Amino acid sequence: MLRKIDSRNMGSSNLGWLKSKFHFSFAEYYNPNNIRFGALRVINDDLIEPDTGFDTHPHRDMEIISYVVNGELTHGDNMGNKNTINRGHVQYMSAGTGVYHSEHNLGKDQLRLLQIWIFPDKQMYKPNYGDYRFNWADRKNKWLHMISSKDGDAQIKINQDINIYSLELDKGKEIDFQITKGRQAYLVQIEGSSIINNIELNDRDGMEITEEDILIKAKESSHILILEMKKEN
């Protein structure tokens, strides 16, 4: 089963320094029929202006992923970490028993990132932070497996049964993705446009996929993220 999520119908926010699209209920956007998708709780498509960002604030019991689309993201936390990542790189944080962190755009250009929150498989983990600077070419016309569970084989491992892949598919090319029985996935058309099982997606659209294989055909160069996980009962 497939369900397209049109970006024009998503929740949104404009604070001047921050413009956001909310794939799920977040902040002032509340939809009781759109709280989560399996273990996936938040995907915010954020545009952050230079010399602004999120000042130090707390989190706990959440796996938090930041995927940079354009620009530079600078992270700091109370564990002593401070790092900057850019396009195609990933930052991950297990908030666990509690962590304070900040996220800023200290660059000269607008920052676009996907902020992703995933429920952990249990609470009270020890907080943890890391980042990985993936080679952009490793997702060129093929799936780049970036994140898995602790039992998986991706470079980044988090405390949940979820796999996250990225892809840049050239115009006119096709690629498939299998979603087996008992599994589901959420797809983000980050940039470009594509046809997925005869459904057209444009930039910033989303799609829920449940127990159905998909074939992606790029109408134009397409930058895509897929989050594949256990099906929610």
Wavefront OBJ file of the C-alpha trace (Angstrom):
o trace
v 0.000 0.000 0.000
v 1.230 3.477 -0.936
v 0.080 6.853 0.359
v 1.470 10.067 -1.076
v 2.050 12.951 1.341
v 1.872 16.174 -0.682
v 4.214 18.817 0.731
v 1.550 21.477 0.104
v -0.649 19.756 2.690
v 2.037 19.345 5.348
v 2.240 21.423 8.494
v 4.503 24.433 8.139
v 6.106 27.191 10.169
v 7.845 30.460 9.331
v 9.812 32.114 12.123
v 11.878 34.253 9.758
v 15.201 32.654 10.613
v 13.614 29.174 10.365
v 11.157 27.891 7.763
v 9.901 24.318 8.226
v 7.750 21.639 6.621
v 6.463 19.046 9.107
v 5.866 15.510 7.787
v 4.272 14.630 11.162
v 2.607 16.559 13.979
v 5.139 18.924 15.511
v 5.096 22.185 17.491
v 1.993 24.211 16.531
v 1.015 21.703 13.805
v -1.168 18.971 15.289
v -3.001 16.304 13.314
v -4.312 13.403 15.429
v -4.205 11.172 12.333
v -0.585 12.005 11.624
v 1.429 11.570 14.818
v 3.942 8.918 13.777
v 4.702 6.128 11.303
v 5.971 3.060 13.125
v 9.057 4.041 15.133
v 9.330 7.258 13.117
v 8.099 10.279 15.078
v 9.468 13.387 13.307
v 10.727 14.451 9.895
v 11.126 18.213 9.714
v 12.412 19.757 6.486
v 14.130 22.865 7.865
v 15.575 25.948 6.166
v 17.855 27.848 8.560
v 19.275 31.266 7.779
v 22.994 32.085 8.316
v 24.166 33.013 11.837
v 21.038 31.527 13.423
v 19.976 28.165 14.776
v 18.727 26.238 17.765
v 20.365 27.344 21.000
v 21.138 24.834 23.761
v 18.086 22.765 24.724
v 17.407 19.291 26.200
v 16.227 15.945 24.794
v 15.828 12.470 26.224
v 14.788 8.970 25.095
v 14.911 9.705 21.366
v 17.233 8.758 18.483
v 17.864 12.026 16.606
v 19.242 12.132 13.057
v 20.217 15.231 11.071
v 20.720 14.834 7.311
v 22.207 17.889 5.605
v 20.810 18.721 2.164
v 22.658 22.007 1.603
v 24.853 24.277 3.693
v 26.703 23.655 6.959
v 25.401 22.368 10.302
v 27.430 22.970 13.470
v 26.614 20.848 16.520
v 27.587 21.320 20.165
v 26.557 19.364 23.275
v 27.213 18.885 26.977
v 29.221 15.733 26.227
v 31.972 17.918 24.763
v 31.241 17.315 21.078
v 31.515 20.111 18.519
v 31.500 19.310 14.804
v 30.409 20.752 11.463
v 28.959 18.681 8.613
v 27.659 19.576 5.148
v 25.793 18.191 2.102
v 25.068 14.468 2.283
v 26.604 14.059 5.746
v 24.764 12.639 8.758
v 24.799 13.503 12.437
v 23.197 11.164 14.986
v 22.496 11.464 18.692
v 21.017 9.013 21.170
v 19.469 11.331 23.746
v 18.885 8.476 26.207
v 18.856 9.563 29.853
v 19.239 13.179 28.792
v 21.440 15.479 26.745
v 21.731 19.209 26.056
v 22.728 20.288 22.555
v 22.705 23.190 20.085
v 22.476 23.215 16.272
v 23.532 26.307 14.298
v 24.155 27.539 10.787
v 27.472 29.355 11.092
v 28.033 29.374 7.325
v 27.341 32.081 4.762
v 24.536 30.267 2.952
v 21.085 29.035 3.928
v 21.165 25.594 5.581
v 18.637 22.925 4.598
v 18.426 19.753 6.654
v 16.085 16.926 7.505
v 15.639 16.606 11.258
v 14.516 13.057 12.078
v 13.359 11.691 15.433
v 13.025 7.937 15.985
v 11.707 6.209 19.096
v 14.403 3.934 20.622
v 13.682 0.260 21.261
v 13.872 0.997 24.996
v 14.397 3.967 27.279
v 17.297 5.090 29.470
v 20.211 4.439 27.115
v 23.472 6.198 27.845
v 23.614 9.355 25.670
v 25.793 9.106 22.576
v 26.786 11.334 19.629
v 28.510 10.779 16.312
v 28.614 11.905 12.704
v 29.677 10.434 9.380
v 30.843 12.215 6.233
v 29.538 9.984 3.469
v 31.015 10.312 -0.018
v 28.357 11.823 -2.268
v 29.293 9.496 -5.155
v 28.392 6.443 -3.052
v 24.667 7.207 -3.537
v 24.906 7.987 -7.276
v 22.295 5.766 -8.983
v 22.472 3.273 -6.112
v 21.227 2.984 -2.545
v 23.633 4.150 0.141
v 22.876 2.315 3.405
v 23.692 4.942 6.000
v 21.925 3.845 9.198
v 20.897 0.497 10.694
v 20.133 -1.104 14.039
v 22.984 -2.223 16.282
v 22.663 -5.645 14.599
v 22.924 -4.155 11.096
v 25.927 -3.370 8.931
v 25.560 0.350 8.151
v 28.240 2.845 9.158
v 25.846 4.421 11.677
v 24.057 2.174 14.182
v 21.192 3.334 16.394
v 18.927 1.841 19.049
v 16.037 0.804 16.808
v 15.205 -1.681 14.032
v 15.347 0.824 11.179
v 17.388 1.226 7.993
v 17.966 4.586 6.325
v 19.157 4.875 2.731
v 19.928 7.824 0.453
v 19.994 7.998 -3.329
v 20.707 10.413 -6.169
v 19.057 9.020 -9.307
v 19.866 10.578 -12.671
v 17.047 11.754 -14.935
v 15.565 8.851 -16.904
v 17.076 6.118 -14.735
v 15.135 3.540 -12.688
v 15.806 1.692 -9.442
v 13.722 -0.609 -7.266
v 13.390 -1.036 -3.505
v 11.915 -4.102 -1.800
v 9.698 -3.831 1.273
v 8.918 -7.299 2.546
v 5.989 -8.642 4.557
v 5.921 -7.202 8.055
v 7.939 -4.119 7.007
v 7.100 -0.563 6.020
v 8.973 2.507 4.814
v 8.713 6.265 4.614
v 10.180 7.966 1.534
v 11.171 11.618 1.200
v 11.574 13.152 -2.263
v 14.189 15.643 -1.098
v 15.000 17.186 -4.478
v 13.741 16.692 -8.025
v 10.732 14.653 -9.140
v 10.060 10.976 -9.773
v 7.368 8.444 -10.589
v 6.956 5.742 -7.939
v 4.642 2.895 -8.984
v 2.789 5.379 -11.241
v 2.510 8.033 -8.488
v 4.325 11.317 -9.110
v 6.356 12.878 -6.304
v 7.878 16.345 -6.418
v 10.499 17.988 -4.230
v 9.680 17.869 -0.486
v 6.825 15.335 -0.942
v 6.674 12.178 1.171
v 5.230 8.678 0.794
v 4.139 5.943 3.188
v 4.864 2.448 1.841
v 3.572 -0.713 3.507
v 4.492 -4.257 2.380
v 4.860 -3.234 -1.268
v 7.918 -3.169 -3.518
v 8.461 0.061 -5.412
v 10.026 1.082 -8.724
v 11.377 4.629 -8.887
v 11.722 6.397 -12.246
v 13.468 9.764 -12.127
v 11.629 12.464 -14.120
v 14.552 14.723 -13.272
v 17.602 14.238 -11.094
v 16.134 12.927 -7.840
v 17.583 13.058 -4.331
v 15.671 10.581 -2.149
v 15.728 9.281 1.428
v 14.055 6.021 2.535
v 13.489 4.954 6.144
v 12.616 1.210 6.254
v 11.374 -0.359 9.484
v 9.193 -2.969 11.167
v 5.507 -2.609 10.362
v 3.401 -1.029 13.088
v 0.426 -3.113 14.166
l 1 2 3 4 5 6 7 8 9 10 11 12 13 14 15 16 17 18 19 20 21 22 23 24 25 26 27 28 29 30 31 32 33 34 35 36 37 38 39 40 41 42 43 44 45 46 47 48 49 50 51 52 53 54 55 56 57 58 59 60 61 62 63 64 65 66 67 68 69 70 71 72 73 74 75 76 77 78 79 80 81 82 83 84 85 86 87 88 89 90 91 92 93 94 95 96 97 98 99 100 101 102 103 104 105 106 107 108 109 110 111 112 113 114 115 116 117 118 119 120 121 122 123 124 125 126 127 128 129 130 131 132 133 134 135 136 137 138 139 140 141 142 143 144 145 146 147 148 149 150 151 152 153 154 155 156 157 158 159 160 161 162 163 164 165 166 167 168 169 170 171 172 173 174 175 176 177 178 179 180 181 182 183 184 185 186 187 188 189 190 191 192 193 194 195 196 197 198 199 200 201 202 203 204 205 206 207 208 209 210 211 212 213 214 215 216 217 218 219 220 221 222 223 224 225 226 227 228 229 230 231 232 233
